[in-house]
Amino acid sequence: MTAAPESAAGIVLARVDRLAGISAYPWTLTRRVFSPQQAEAEALVLGWMAEAGLSARRDPAGNLVGRIEGAVPGGPAVVVGGHVDTREDAGRYDGTLGVLIGIAAVERLIRHGPPPRHAVEVVAFVADAAGRFGPRQLGSRAVVGRLAPDALDWDDAYGVTLRRALEAHGLDPARLASARRASDAILAYLEVAAEAGPVLERSGAPVGIVPALSESTMLRVTLTGAAVDAAANPMPGRWDALAGAAECVLAAERVGLAREGVTVTVMRLDVAPVPTFVVAGAATLGVRVDSADDGARRAALAELAAALEAVAARRWLGITVERSVDPDATRCDPGLVRLFEEAVEAAGHRAVRLAQGVTTDASHMALLGPIGLALIRCRGGVGWGAAGTVDPADVAVGLDVLAGVVGALAGGAPSPREPRDGHLSPPWPAG
């Protein structure tokens, strides 16, 4: 959905639409990292950065970096991040909205704000949206020094290595490690994105503030019964793995519904054997448990495991439960959360908190400095998908909020790493 072209939000959305027209396929938005389509999109973004008054460059990992200096050239920066590459069948707002609204916020600072005390950067990280070469967030991993030693040898589904892809994109693979930045180079890291869920739409709020990024724990649950002839074996006494799996699905749903701030999702179900005349002898479920509250997630995992084991025991089925790694959730800086909330209230709206359920570059950037995130309402609750739409009025609010926070950090208020008092006062007009 586009706004009037003369408004700042209208320019942001017109640029979103322009990038959405650059795709490997005409019927779906697909812009793979280091592809010709990505290069075309990057050229536009670099041009928009320069037009806004930022110095624009690519770092050794291929991340796009637009920067304005502060009082001390080369000093630490307030960084606004997003991405321009996409997964297959992507939504037009996914990643790009954060980059483009960041450029608009910095342009407002340049045109209407006082000279910044600290530098400000807008960074479009590479390979956030899809793991062409394996792990996602390749660009931010490089910035924080989290790339594996063999990363250049990672290859995609067509056998193209990361080394070859970097070379084809005009980058020097030997310099990939030099994309790493020191922790004192980042004053704060900010993201603004379209919400991937329905919380803001249901609450009637245009913008929400994220106190923490959700983390996931995966379970692989295998039920083992007896594969016997369906017609020859009466119902009583069957060891039916599929019937047990169906009950486990409902048990998982009950656990999720009973806990605030926790989601439990059965993502897939595999059954063996598959002939239509045989009772299922084995079934495997993939279950995902998400929450920004580590204690709540782990309590739900314990309750879920006990419920699944009870189903298996009642049905005389064997059961194994394998668990993935269980990382701690990434928490946003409390001072940045407050800054964002004050900016929302200054824009005339109530502050709503919600978890960010999608893993982003912020998870890595938190290693270098405090992070803060805001989400813009997306009609349909699928900000990462093709069906979602963002209202121009909500983008305008999101831009006002981000501009206020960036201005406060860059020139009007102490950073989250310094003592802070008082309230946010954006140093320029909204609009």
C-alpha positions as a printed Julia matrix, in Angstrom:
431×3 Matrix{Float64}:
  0.0     0.0     0.0
  1.51    3.34   -1.0
  1.12    6.81    0.5
  1.18   10.26   -1.06
  4.57   10.51   -2.78
  5.38   13.92   -1.27
  5.33   12.54    2.31
  8.36   10.89    3.88
  6.32    7.72    4.51
  5.16    7.84    0.9
  8.75    7.95   -0.32
  9.63    4.98    1.9
  6.74    2.91    0.57
  7.37    3.94   -3.04
 10.91    2.66   -2.63
  9.61   -0.54   -1.06
  7.47   -1.01   -4.17
 10.44   -0.24   -6.43
 12.55   -2.93   -4.76
  9.64   -5.38   -4.84
  9.74   -5.15   -8.62
 13.28   -6.56   -8.68
 12.95  -10.33   -8.52
 14.33  -13.47  -10.11
 10.75  -14.46  -10.99
  7.83  -12.3   -12.13
  5.25  -14.26  -10.13
  6.97  -14.15   -6.72
  9.48  -11.94   -4.93
 12.81  -13.75   -4.78
 16.08  -11.83   -4.54
 18.84  -14.18   -3.45
 21.96  -12.85   -1.81
 24.8   -12.07   -4.26
 22.49  -12.53   -7.24
 22.17  -10.11  -10.19
 18.81   -9.01   -8.79
 20.44   -8.3    -5.45
 23.12   -6.22   -7.16
 20.41   -4.18   -8.92
 18.58   -3.58   -5.64
 21.8    -2.65   -3.84
 22.64   -0.06   -6.48
 19.32    1.65   -5.8
 19.81    1.55   -2.02
 23.35    2.94   -2.26
 21.97    5.74   -4.44
 19.2     6.51   -1.94
 21.75    6.6     0.88
 23.89    9.09   -1.03
 20.85   11.16   -1.99
 19.91   11.41    1.7
 23.38   12.73    2.55
 25.08    9.58    3.83
 28.45    8.34    2.65
 27.71    4.92    1.16
 29.93    1.87    0.74
 30.07   -1.92    0.84
 32.03   -3.57    3.61
 34.16   -6.7     2.94
 31.19   -9.0     3.64
 28.97   -7.16    1.15
 26.91   -5.29    3.75
 25.78   -1.85    2.58
 26.82    0.88    5.02
 25.55    4.46    4.89
 27.06    6.81    7.47
 27.05   10.37    8.72
 29.84   11.38   11.07
 29.44   12.76   14.55
 31.57   15.29   16.4
 34.54   12.88   16.32
 35.13   11.4    12.84
 35.38    7.64   12.98
 33.71    7.54   16.4
 31.12    5.02   17.59
 27.83    4.96   15.74
 24.14    4.5    16.32
 23.32    1.77   13.78
 19.94    1.1    12.13
 19.83   -2.29   10.43
 17.81   -4.36    7.98
 18.38   -6.35    4.8
 17.65   -6.14    1.09
 18.07   -9.74   -0.08
 15.06  -12.04    0.35
 14.08  -15.64    0.73
 11.9   -17.28   -1.9
  8.31  -16.0    -2.09
  9.1   -13.11    0.23
  7.04  -10.16    1.38
  7.93   -6.71    0.1
  8.42   -5.26    3.59
 10.67   -7.99    4.98
 14.01   -6.36    5.78
 13.7    -3.6     3.19
 11.28   -1.54    5.3
 13.88   -1.33    8.07
 16.62   -0.16    5.71
 14.46    2.41    3.92
 12.85    3.84    7.04
 16.35    4.08    8.51
 17.55    6.13    5.53
 14.5     8.4     5.9
 15.14    8.89    9.63
 18.79    9.84    9.06
 17.8    12.19    6.23
 15.43   13.91    8.64
 18.27   14.27   11.14
 20.52   15.79    8.46
 17.89   18.24    7.2
 16.13   19.24   10.41
 18.21   18.14   13.4
 21.23   19.66   15.1
 24.7    18.37   14.13
 24.9    14.88   15.64
 27.13   14.26   18.6
 27.6    10.64   17.49
 27.81    9.05   14.07
 24.75    7.34   12.63
 24.78    4.4    10.21
 22.18    2.55    8.19
 23.31   -1.0     7.39
 21.71   -3.45    4.96
 23.1    -6.79    6.05
 23.54   -9.59    3.53
 21.95  -13.01    3.8
 19.56  -12.25    6.66
 16.44  -13.64    5.04
 17.55  -17.03    3.75
 20.49  -19.36    4.29
 21.7   -19.74    0.7
 25.01  -20.97    2.07
 23.71  -22.54    5.27
 23.43  -20.32    8.35
 21.36  -17.16    8.09
 22.53  -13.64    8.99
 25.86  -14.07    7.21
 26.47  -10.3     7.14
 25.94   -9.67   10.84
 27.85  -12.85   11.71
 30.82  -11.4     9.83
 30.47   -8.06   11.64
 30.56   -9.69   15.09
 33.18  -12.32   14.19
 30.86  -15.32   14.29
 31.7   -16.83   10.9
 33.08  -20.37   10.92
 36.68  -20.85    9.7
 35.42  -22.81    6.68
 32.71  -20.29    5.75
 34.21  -19.52    2.34
 33.77  -23.18    1.4
 30.06  -23.26    2.2
 28.07  -23.91   -0.94
 24.51  -23.45   -2.11
 22.08  -25.93   -3.7
 23.85  -25.5    -7.06
 27.38  -26.09   -5.75
 28.37  -22.41   -5.82
 30.64  -21.65   -2.88
 30.5   -18.48   -0.84
 34.0   -17.73   -2.12
 32.83  -17.8    -5.75
 29.67  -15.81   -4.96
 31.69  -13.06   -3.26
 34.06  -12.86   -6.23
 31.16  -12.67   -8.7
 29.71   -9.83   -6.6
 32.96   -7.86   -6.86
 34.17   -8.65   -3.34
 37.49  -10.1    -2.17
 36.97  -13.34   -0.2
 40.35  -12.9     1.47
 39.02   -9.76    3.2
 35.82  -11.33    4.58
 37.16  -11.55    8.14
 38.03   -7.84    8.08
 34.3    -7.01    8.15
 34.48   -7.64   11.9
 33.96   -4.56   14.04
 35.05   -3.78   17.56
 32.48   -3.49   20.33
 33.37    0.15   20.93
 32.39    0.96   17.33
 28.67    0.42   18.05
 26.9     2.83   20.37
 23.5     1.18   19.89
 21.85   -1.08   17.33
 18.25   -0.42   16.26
 15.77   -2.24   14.02
 12.31   -1.36   12.76
 10.34   -4.01   10.88
  6.83   -5.03    9.92
  5.34   -7.27   12.58
  5.2   -10.93   11.65
  2.15  -11.57   13.84
 -1.28  -10.11   14.66
 -0.65   -8.53   18.08
 -0.57   -4.9    16.94
 -3.52   -5.31   14.61
 -5.59   -6.79   17.42
 -4.52   -4.11   19.9
 -5.12   -1.22   17.51
 -1.57    0.11   17.96
  0.43    1.27   14.93
  3.83    0.57   16.5
  4.98   -1.82   19.2
  8.19   -2.06   21.21
 10.16   -5.28   21.63
 11.64   -6.05   25.06
 13.18   -9.34   23.91
 13.6   -11.57   20.86
 11.98  -14.97   21.18
 14.11  -18.08   21.08
 13.11  -21.55   19.95
 13.72  -25.05   21.22
 13.02  -27.92   18.85
 11.89  -31.4    19.81
 12.01  -34.53   17.65
  9.5   -36.96   19.1
  9.4   -40.54   17.82
  6.55  -42.9    18.75
  6.99  -46.61   18.07
  4.1   -49.09   17.88
  3.37  -52.18   15.83
  2.79  -52.21   12.06
  0.01  -54.77   11.57
 -2.74  -55.44    9.03
 -5.51  -52.9     9.55
 -8.39  -55.18    8.58
 -7.21  -58.25   10.51
 -6.51  -56.55   13.84
 -9.4   -55.38   16.06
 -9.3   -51.85   17.44
 -8.72  -52.86   21.08
 -5.09  -53.72   21.69
 -3.58  -51.92   18.71
 -0.28  -50.11   19.18
 -1.16  -47.39   16.7
  1.63  -44.83   16.44
 -0.42  -42.44   14.28
 -3.32  -42.37   16.75
 -0.8   -41.68   19.48
  0.73  -38.88   17.4
 -2.7   -37.29   16.94
 -3.17  -37.23   20.7
  0.32  -35.76   21.11
 -0.55  -32.94   18.71
 -3.53  -31.99   20.86
 -1.45  -32.31   24.04
  1.11  -29.89   22.57
 -1.66  -27.44   21.73
 -3.0   -27.61   25.3
  0.44  -26.86   26.75
  0.82  -23.82   24.49
 -2.65  -22.49   25.25
 -2.11  -22.79   28.99
  0.96  -20.54   29.12
  1.08  -16.81   28.44
  3.88  -15.76   26.13
  4.68  -19.29   24.93
  3.8   -20.89   21.61
  3.97  -24.63   20.94
  3.73  -25.69   17.32
  3.8   -29.14   15.72
  5.56  -28.34   12.45
  5.55  -31.73   10.77
  4.43  -35.32   11.16
  6.04  -38.29    9.39
  4.42  -41.73    9.49
  5.77  -45.18    8.65
  4.85  -47.42    7.0
  2.69  -45.69    4.39
  0.58  -48.52    2.83
 -3.13  -47.9     3.3
 -3.8   -51.39    4.7
 -1.31  -51.18    7.6
 -1.66  -49.67   11.07
  1.13  -47.11   11.52
  4.11  -48.63   13.25
  6.03  -45.42   13.81
  5.41  -41.68   13.77
  7.8   -38.78   14.19
  6.73  -35.27   15.16
  8.72  -32.06   14.91
  7.69  -29.67   17.69
  8.82  -26.09   18.22
  8.5   -24.18   21.49
  9.02  -20.4    21.35
  9.14  -17.69   23.98
 11.05  -14.55   24.9
 10.88  -15.75   28.52
 13.51  -18.46   28.99
 11.98  -19.74   32.23
  8.51  -20.0    30.71
  9.85  -21.77   27.63
 11.78  -24.33   29.66
  8.84  -24.94   31.98
  6.64  -25.53   28.93
  9.22  -27.96   27.54
  9.2   -29.97   30.76
  5.39  -30.03   30.87
  5.23  -30.99   27.19
  7.69  -33.86   27.57
  5.72  -35.23   30.5
  2.43  -34.98   28.55
  3.86  -36.78   25.52
  5.34  -39.54   27.65
  1.97  -39.99   29.36
  0.28  -40.42   25.96
  2.84  -43.03   24.96
  2.5   -44.95   28.23
 -1.3   -44.96   28.03
 -1.18  -46.35   24.5
  1.68  -48.81   25.1
  3.92  -47.01   22.62
  7.65  -46.56   22.74
  8.81  -42.93   22.79
 12.04  -41.01   22.36
 12.29  -37.24   22.76
 15.35  -35.51   21.32
 15.95  -31.83   22.11
 17.88  -29.23   20.13
 20.1   -26.63   21.69
 18.19  -24.33   24.03
 19.69  -20.83   23.75
 18.77  -17.92   25.97
 16.53  -15.24   24.49
 18.2   -12.0    23.4
 17.01   -9.12   25.54
 16.77   -5.52   24.37
 18.43   -2.8    26.39
 15.96   -1.41   28.98
 17.08    2.15   28.28
 16.4     1.75   24.56
 13.03    0.16   25.29
 12.15    3.25   27.34
 13.38    5.58   24.58
 11.21    3.82   22.03
  8.2     3.9    24.34
  8.62    7.61   25.0
  8.87    8.22   21.25
  5.64    6.28   20.67
  3.88    8.31   23.36
  5.31   11.55   21.93
  3.72   10.56   18.62
  0.34   10.38   20.38
 -0.02    6.62   20.81
  0.12    4.22   23.74
  3.2     2.04   24.05
  2.53   -1.65   23.44
  5.16   -4.29   24.18
  5.4    -7.52   22.21
  8.01  -10.17   21.49
  9.85  -10.34   18.19
  9.24  -13.93   17.13
 11.5   -13.79   14.08
 15.26  -14.17   14.44
 17.05  -11.1    13.09
 20.53   -9.61   12.87
 19.89   -8.05   16.27
 20.61  -11.43   17.88
 24.21  -11.13   16.7
 24.59   -7.36   17.03
 23.73   -7.67   20.72
 27.29   -8.98   21.15
 28.64   -5.54   20.2
 26.26   -3.19   21.97
 22.77   -2.5    23.33
 19.91   -3.26   20.96
 16.42   -1.82   20.54
 13.6    -2.95   18.24
 10.24   -1.6    17.15
  7.6    -3.28   15.0
  5.08   -1.63   12.69
  1.56   -3.04   12.42
  1.06   -5.3     9.4
 -2.47   -6.05    8.21
 -2.87   -9.8     8.04
 -0.08  -10.39   10.54
  2.47  -11.68    8.03
  5.08   -8.95    7.69
  7.53  -11.41    6.18
  5.02  -12.83    3.66
  3.43  -11.71    0.42
 -0.05  -11.33    1.95
  0.83   -8.64    4.5
  0.17   -4.93    3.98
  1.42   -1.92    5.92
 -0.64    1.28    6.15
  1.12    4.53    5.15
 -0.12    6.17    8.35
  1.56    3.46   10.42
  4.81    3.88    8.49
  4.63    7.61    9.24
  4.32    6.85   12.96
  7.16    4.34   12.76
  9.35    6.91   11.03
  8.57    9.54   13.67
  9.41    7.04   16.41
 12.68    5.91   14.85
 13.73    9.47   14.02
 13.09   10.52   17.61
 15.14    7.66   19.03
 18.0     8.13   16.56
 18.05   11.86   17.22
 18.03   11.35   20.98
 20.92    8.9    20.83
 22.95   10.77   18.23
 22.59   14.26   19.61
 19.9    14.88   22.16
 20.34   12.36   24.96
 23.09   10.27   26.56
 23.61    6.84   25.06
 22.46    3.64   26.77
 26.07    3.24   27.92
 25.97    6.55   29.79
 23.86    7.76   32.78
 20.51    9.04   31.54
 17.78   11.21   33.03
 14.96   13.27   31.64
 12.69   12.4    28.74
 12.95   12.09   25.01
 12.55   15.35   23.13
 12.91   14.9    19.35
 15.0    17.81   18.03
 13.09   18.24   14.76
  9.53   18.4    13.48
  7.61   15.23   12.67
  6.1    14.62    9.25
